[in-house]
Amino acid sequence: MPSKTCASCNHVVDYNYCANCGEKILTPELRSVGHIAGDALENLTSYDGKIWRTLITLFVKPGQLDRNYHIGQRVNYLKPISLFFIINVLFVMFSPLTDFYVAFRDQMQLQPYSDWLKPYMLEVIANKGYEIGDFEEKYNQLVVVLARSLIILQVPFFAIFSFIVLFSRKHYLSDYLIFSLNAHSWWMIWIIVAQVPAWFIGNGLSLICANLSVSYFYFLLLPIGKFIYLSLAIKTLFKFSWLRVLLSVPIMMGLYIVAHYIFRFLQLFITYSLIE
Ligand SMILES: [Zn+2]
């Protein structure tokens, strides 16, 4: 068989595929329109299959995607970063919560860093030549769009905290990053999905006791779900004893809040610098 060279990387090719870069060598048959159409369809459906397989694994077996990545089993699933951004788009469209979006007034008054930062914020507004009311209006318009698209900024902080609390010699730093990415993907879906059980429980129990509202159960289900997810995910990825898992999950939930406040601070900083 005469050897050819790969069109993409110039490596010598002996088979139909390049062993160096994976490029497929084009034959007249592969160039036919029928083949290209079939190939496109196959790509689409296998991508579709991958999305569902990845989403179901994320929800039914918390930590399994993280574990698979750790042992090098990756081709059957979406890349964690792709999964994150697909869910992020859904989250931007469908999230009922404004938790990630912090209005100007709340940034000025309610955050742990508000008192410390307020004089600086006022000074910047004055330097940019704004009346405070006009600035507030501009800020709030911009941050609604911006905030939920910036969630990725929270991921590395939660990864670093995970590395400190869940340290294990058998794991790489990248394992903690994947753990954090998948936890955020799960969390964004849970914020959307938890409305359903909350609606049924809330409306069901309101027949017995009128004081229990749907939103009460929604805000109860959110942290319960997170506790269960983190416990199972840590157990599956790190194979710790249940004692270590149950001791570290409350700490991780606390550190999630810290990561979230760092995110809010960055959100403020970025929105501020984008207003001319
Ligand atoms: Zn090649």
Boltz pocket constraint, residues with backbone or C-beta under 6 A from the ligand:
constraints:
  - pocket:
      binder: B
      contacts: [[A, 6], [A, 7], [A, 8], [A, 9], [A, 10], [A, 11], [A, 18], [A, 19], [A, 20], [A, 21], [A, 22], [A, 23]]
      max_distance: 6.0
